[in-house]
Amino acid sequence: MSKTILIVGIGAGHPEHITVQAINALNRADVLFIPDKGAGKADLADLRRSIVHRYVTNPQSQMLGYAVPQRDLGNPDYGQSVEDWHNALAAQFGDLLDAVPEGGAGAFLVWGDPGLYDSTIRIIERLRRSRSVEVEVVPGITSIQALTAAHGIALNRIGEPVHITTGRQLGPVEADTVVMLDGQTAFLQADPDLLIFWGAYLGTPDEIVISGRLGEVRDRIAATRKQARERHGWIMDTYLLRKAE
C-alpha cells in the first residue's frame, strides 16, 4: 500500500483561518510534520502546534518536528541556490516519510496556501521521482485575502486585472499589484503617487496595517517593518500597490 502526503494550507496566521476541509485532513494524518526554522522563528512552529492541539482529535496521530535547512544566501546564482535547497528538502522529506506507516498519511502544515509562493508542492514532486506516494493538496486562506480583509478593500477594481509578484521582481506598476516576499523593501523605489495597503503578521495578535499615498507613508512602513523584525526576529508582510483613481 502506498503512503499519502497531505499538503494542508493552514491560513495566514489566525488559528481560525483553517478550513473544515483542512481540519478533516489533519485528522486523517498519522504523522503531522512541524518545521523548525530556528529560535528566531519559533513562533511559526508554535502556531502550527497550537492548531494541532486545537483541532486534531485523532488519538493515533503524532507530531514530528524537523529542522529546515537554510538556503545558501551567499550564492550569487539565486536560481541555483533555490535548486540546491529544494533538493536538500526533498531528501529530508523522504526521510520524514519513513515515519508514516504503510497505507498511512503524513501531513505538512503550510502557511497560507500551498499554491501561492510556497515550495512544498514542488519539493514533493521531486520526492515522487523516487518514491511511490499519493498526494492531496488542501487550500488555505492566503495573506492576500487577510490583507484585503484587514484594510476593508476589494483586491481588484471592477473589470481590472491584478498582478502578483515578489519584491525582487517589482517593476513599474501598471495594474493593481500585490507584492510578497519583499525583503528588499522594493516599495521604497516605486512611484510615490501610488496608493499602498501594507500589512504584516496578518491575522495574528501582532498584526500591523498601514495605508495611504506611498510617498507619505513609505518611510513609516520601512521604520515599522524594521522595528517589528528586530522585535520578533522575523517578519511576513504583504502589500498592494495601485494607482489613485
N, C-alpha and C positions, 0 to 999 in steps of 0.2 A: 504494500500500500504506500502511496506517495504521501509526502507531508504537504501541508498547506501553509503558505505565508500570507498573513493578513496585514496589509498596509493601511493603517487606520488614521485618518485625519482627526485630530482632537481639538481643532479650533485655534484661535489666535491668542489665547491666554486665560479667558474666563472659563472656569470649570463647567459652567452651564452652556458653553458653546457646543459641547459634544452632543451629537445626534443620537436618537434612539437606535438607528442602524449601527452606529459606532459602538454603543453600549453592548448591543447584542453580539457584535463581532468580538469585542474584548472578552466577553463571557464564553465564547467558543474556544478561546486560546488556552492551550496547556501551559505555554510559556509567554510571558509578556516582557519584551526586551526594553530595558531602560538605558538610554545612552548617558554616559557621564563625560561631560566636556571640561572637567576640571573644577577646582574650587571656585573659580571666578564666575562660573555659570551653573552653580549648584541649584539655583532657583529653578532652572529648566527641568532638571531631573526631579526635583521635589514636586513640581506641579504635576508631572506625569504620575508620580507615585500617589499624589493626592487624588487624582482622577481614578486610579485603580482602586484605592481604598474606598472611594465614594460610590463607585458604580459596579465593580466586579464582585459578584456574589458566588461565582463558581469556586467551590472549596478545593477543587483539584488544580487550580491554576497557581502558578508561581511567577514571581518577578525575578528577572535575571539582568543585572547591570553589566555594562561593558564600557570600557574606556574607548573614546572615539579618537582615532589617530589624527594628528594635525597635518593639514596641508602645508607643503613647503613654500612658505611665503617668500623665501629668498630666491626662488626660481624665477628668472625673468620671463620665462615662457609660461604664461598663465594657463594656456590650454594643456600643456604637458603636465603642469603641476596638478591640475584637476584630474587628468587621466591617471596619473600615478596614485593620487589619493583615492579615487574610486576603485582602482584595482585592489588597493590595500583593504578598503572597506568590504569589497566583495569577498575577499579571502576570510576576513573576520566574520562576516555574516554566515559563511559556510561553516565555520567552527561553531557559531552560536546555534545553528540549526541542528547540530548533533544532540542538543539538549531536548529537542522535540521528539516525542515518541512516534514510532511508525504509525501512520494514519492520523496523527495528531496535527495541531496547528500552533504556529508561533506568530505573535503579533508585534509589529513595530508601530509605536505611537508617534505619529508625525505631526509636528507643529503646523497649524494652519491646514492646508490642503495638500495632499501628496502630488497633485498635478500642477502646482504653481510654485516655481522656483524652489523645488526640493528635489534631491537626487536619489531618494530611496528607490523609486521605481526603476531608474536606470541601473542602479547598483544591483538590484535583484535580477534584472535582465542579464547582467554579466554572470551572476551566480548560476542562472538557469542553463548556461552553456555547458556546465559540468555536473549539475545536479538536477534530478527529476523532481520538480516541485510544482504544485498548483499555486497560483497567485490570485488573490482577491484584493481589490482596492476599494476603500470606503472613503467618500469625500468628506471634507471638513469645511468649516467656516474660515474664510481667509482673512488676512489682515486688511485687505482692501474693503471687504464688507464691514469689518469692525471700524475702519477709518471713516467710511461714509456715514455709518450709524452714529459714531461719536460726534461728527460735525453736523449731523442732521441734513445731509445733502444727498442728491442723486449722483451716481457715478457718471452717468452720461447725460448730455443735453439732448433735447428731442431730435431724433434722426441723425445724431452726430456720432462719429467713431470714438473709441478710446484706445490709447496706445499704452502698453505696459512694458517697462524696460527696467534696466538697472542704472545705478549712478554711473557706472563705468561706461555705459553706452548712451548716456543722455546727450542729445544734441538740441538743435533749435526746436522749440515746441510749436508744432502746427496744430495738432489735435490735443484734446484733453489727455494728459499724460500722467500715469501712475508710475512712481519710481520706488523701487525696492532695492535692498542691499546697497545702500549708498554710504559706504564707509568713507568715501572721498568728499562728502558734502558738496556734490556737484551743483546743488541748487544755488550755491553762492555765486556761480558764474552765469546763471540763467538770466533772462530778461527781467529786469526789476519791476516791470509793469504787469507781470503775470500775477495771478492770484495763487496762493499756496494754501493747502489744507494739510497740515502736518500732524502726525501722531506717533507716539512711542509707548511701548508696553501696553498696547491696545487691549482692552478687555480685562486688564489686571487692576488691582488696587493702586498701582503706581502709574496708571495711565496719565499721559500728558498730551494735550492738544493745543495747537496754536494755528491761527489762520489770519489771512489778510493779504494786502499787497506785498509782494515779495521784497521789494526794496525797503519797505518799512519794518518787516519782521524777520528778515533773514539772519541778521546779527543776533537777535534774541533767540531764534531757533538754534543757531550754532552754539551759543553760550549755554543754553538749556541742555542741549544734547551732550555737550562736553561734561557738564556738571553731573548729569544723570549717569553717564557712563562711568565716571570716576566713583560715584556713589554705589552703583550696583555691580560694577566690574564687567558689564556687558550692556548692550542696547539693541533693541529691534525697533526700527522705525520705518515708516512708510509715509509717502505724501503724494498728493495730487496737485499738478500744475495745470492751470487753464487760463486762457485769455479772458480778460474782463469784457463783459458784454457792453 
